[in-house]
Amino acid sequence: MPREFPRSRRVEEAIKRIVSRALSTKARDPRLESVVVTDVSVSEDLSIATVYYTRLARESSDAQIGAALRAAAGFLRSSVAKELRAKHVPQLRFRPDEGPARGQTLADLIDRAVAADRGADAGDKPSGER
């Protein structure tokens, strides 16, 4: 019987939890205060973990946050090594999560389409009807 959660998924969830906690409680860089880990993906051989993040506040740019995360990569990896029970700790790579931005773009497109549709419907009806 196959396991319900493969090892890679368990490692991803553990890394996400550990990195999130380290960023919120142990990181001293003020640029990292508004960073939220949204997802983690590990390679098949578990040697590389890609950490996807988003920022809540807009004080720092994506480039500044990326630089801060790269600078903190060793610290974060050591935090993962302390808590993750594995022989080899994956190398951490950081990527901004494009999901929220794409979602906002899609929501804006839908809003514009609905507004345009309402405008077209209003022009088709006789003046006395609504």
C-alpha contacts under 8 A as a table, 3 or more apart, distances in Angstrom:
res1	aa1	res2	aa2	distance
3	R	6	P	6.08
5	F	9	R	6.17
5	F	10	R	6.65
6	P	9	R	5.45
6	P	10	R	6.59
7	R	10	R	5.10
7	R	11	V	6.15
8	S	11	V	5.07
8	S	12	E	6.12
8	S	42	V	6.65
8	S	44	E	7.49
8	S	46	L	7.02
9	R	12	E	5.02
9	R	13	E	6.24
10	R	13	E	5.22
10	R	14	A	6.16
11	V	14	A	5.08
11	V	15	I	6.08
11	V	42	V	7.82
12	E	15	I	5.24
12	E	16	K	6.11
12	E	40	V	5.37
12	E	41	S	5.97
12	E	42	V	6.33
12	E	49	A	7.68
13	E	16	K	5.09
13	E	17	R	6.20
13	E	40	V	7.20
14	A	17	R	5.17
14	A	18	I	6.10
14	A	84	L	7.18
15	I	18	I	5.10
15	I	19	V	5.89
15	I	40	V	7.14
15	I	80	V	6.41
15	I	84	L	7.70
16	K	19	V	5.40
16	K	20	S	5.95
16	K	37	V	6.68
16	K	38	T	7.89
16	K	39	D	6.58
16	K	40	V	5.88
16	K	51	V	7.52
17	R	20	S	5.24
17	R	21	R	6.15
18	I	21	R	5.22
18	I	22	A	6.10
18	I	79	S	7.09
18	I	80	V	6.05
18	I	83	E	7.43
19	V	22	A	5.02
19	V	23	L	6.04
19	V	37	V	7.53
19	V	76	L	6.26
19	V	79	S	7.47
19	V	80	V	6.99
20	S	23	L	5.24
20	S	24	S	6.23
20	S	36	V	6.85
20	S	37	V	5.84
21	R	24	S	5.20
21	R	25	T	5.97
21	R	26	K	7.71
22	A	25	T	5.37
22	A	26	K	4.99
22	A	27	A	6.26
22	A	76	L	6.84
22	A	79	S	7.04
23	L	26	K	5.90
23	L	27	A	4.99
23	L	32	L	6.84
23	L	33	E	7.35
23	L	35	V	7.59
24	S	27	A	6.61
24	S	33	E	6.78
27	A	32	L	7.14
27	A	33	E	7.96
27	A	72	A	7.96
28	R	32	L	7.86
29	D	32	L	5.65
29	D	33	E	7.31
29	D	68	A	7.25
30	P	33	E	5.42
31	R	34	S	7.11
31	R	35	V	7.97
31	R	60	S	6.23
31	R	64	Q	7.27
31	R	65	I	6.00
31	R	68	A	6.77
32	L	35	V	5.24
32	L	65	I	6.54
32	L	68	A	6.97
32	L	69	L	7.50
34	S	55	R	5.33
34	S	56	L	5.17
34	S	57	A	5.61
35	V	53	Y	6.55
35	V	54	T	5.83
35	V	55	R	4.51
35	V	56	L	6.45
35	V	65	I	7.91
36	V	53	Y	5.49
36	V	54	T	5.40
36	V	55	R	5.99
36	V	56	L	7.26
37	V	40	V	7.87
37	V	51	V	6.93
37	V	52	Y	5.93
37	V	53	Y	4.35
37	V	54	T	6.56
38	T	51	V	7.83
38	T	52	Y	5.62
38	T	53	Y	5.21
38	T	54	T	6.77
38	T	97	D	7.16
39	D	51	V	6.12
39	D	52	Y	5.10
39	D	53	Y	7.03
40	V	49	A	6.57
40	V	50	T	5.58
40	V	51	V	4.55
40	V	52	Y	5.95
41	S	49	A	5.61
41	S	50	T	5.15
41	S	51	V	6.65
42	V	45	D	7.95
42	V	46	L	5.55
42	V	47	S	7.36
42	V	48	I	5.67
42	V	49	A	4.26
42	V	50	T	6.17
42	V	90	P	7.99
43	S	46	L	5.01
43	S	47	S	6.29
43	S	48	I	5.49
43	S	49	A	6.49
44	E	47	S	7.81
45	D	48	I	7.89
46	L	49	A	7.07
46	L	90	P	6.04
47	S	88	H	7.51
47	S	89	V	7.06
47	S	90	P	4.38
47	S	91	Q	6.13
48	I	90	P	4.74
48	I	91	Q	4.71
48	I	92	L	6.11
48	I	93	R	7.25
49	A	90	P	5.70
49	A	91	Q	5.96
49	A	92	L	5.02
49	A	93	R	6.15
50	T	92	L	5.98
50	T	93	R	4.72
50	T	94	F	5.69
50	T	95	R	6.91
51	V	92	L	6.83
51	V	93	R	5.96
51	V	94	F	4.81
51	V	95	R	6.17
52	Y	94	F	5.97
52	Y	95	R	4.92
52	Y	96	P	5.43
52	Y	97	D	5.14
53	Y	94	F	7.33
53	Y	95	R	6.44
53	Y	96	P	5.00
53	Y	97	D	5.23
54	T	96	P	5.82
54	T	97	D	5.59
55	R	58	R	7.14
57	A	60	S	7.49
58	R	61	S	6.83
60	S	64	Q	6.03
60	S	65	I	6.50
61	S	64	Q	5.21
61	S	65	I	6.31
62	D	65	I	5.12
62	D	66	G	5.94
62	D	96	P	7.48
63	A	66	G	5.03
63	A	67	A	6.15
64	Q	67	A	5.13
64	Q	68	A	6.18
65	I	68	A	4.98
65	I	69	L	6.09
66	G	69	L	5.13
66	G	70	R	6.16
66	G	94	F	7.09
66	G	95	R	7.69
66	G	96	P	7.94
67	A	70	R	5.12
67	A	71	A	6.13
68	A	71	A	5.04
68	A	72	A	6.16
69	L	72	A	4.96
69	L	73	A	5.90
69	L	94	F	7.02
70	R	73	A	5.03
70	R	93	R	7.75
70	R	94	F	7.35
71	A	74	G	7.32
72	A	75	F	5.27
72	A	76	L	6.08
73	A	76	L	5.06
73	A	77	R	5.90
73	A	92	L	6.45
73	A	93	R	7.87
74	G	77	R	5.04
74	G	78	S	6.12
75	F	78	S	5.19
75	F	79	S	6.29
76	L	79	S	4.97
76	L	80	V	6.28
77	R	80	V	4.98
77	R	81	A	6.12
77	R	89	V	7.34
77	R	90	P	7.77
77	R	91	Q	7.16
77	R	92	L	6.69
78	S	81	A	4.87
78	S	82	K	6.21
79	S	82	K	5.27
79	S	83	E	6.58
80	V	83	E	5.39
80	V	84	L	5.59
80	V	89	V	7.27
81	A	84	L	5.36
81	A	85	R	7.38
81	A	86	A	7.69
81	A	89	V	5.86
82	K	85	R	7.77
84	L	89	V	7.80
86	A	89	V	6.53
97	D	100	P	7.11
98	E	101	A	5.50
98	E	102	R	6.12
99	G	102	R	5.14
99	G	103	G	5.95
100	P	103	G	4.96
100	P	104	Q	6.16
101	A	104	Q	5.15
101	A	105	T	6.24
102	R	105	T	5.03
102	R	106	L	6.15
103	G	106	L	5.08
103	G	107	A	6.13
104	Q	107	A	5.02
104	Q	108	D	6.15
105	T	108	D	5.13
105	T	109	L	6.27
106	L	109	L	5.07
106	L	110	I	6.21
107	A	110	I	5.11
107	A	111	D	6.15
108	D	111	D	5.08
108	D	112	R	6.19
109	L	112	R	5.14
109	L	113	A	6.16
110	I	113	A	5.06
110	I	114	V	6.13
111	D	114	V	5.19
111	D	115	A	6.13
112	R	115	A	5.07
112	R	116	A	6.04
113	A	116	A	5.07
113	A	117	D	6.01
114	V	117	D	4.99
114	V	118	R	6.16
115	A	118	R	5.12
115	A	119	G	6.22
116	A	119	G	5.03
116	A	120	A	6.20
117	D	120	A	5.10
117	D	121	D	6.17
118	R	121	D	5.07
118	R	122	A	6.16
119	G	122	A	5.21
119	G	123	G	6.47
120	A	123	G	5.31
120	A	124	D	6.55
121	D	124	D	5.27
121	D	125	K	6.71
122	A	125	K	5.73
122	A	130	R	7.26
123	G	126	P	7.98
125	K	129	E	6.43
125	K	130	R	7.10
126	P	129	E	5.66
127	S	130	R	7.69
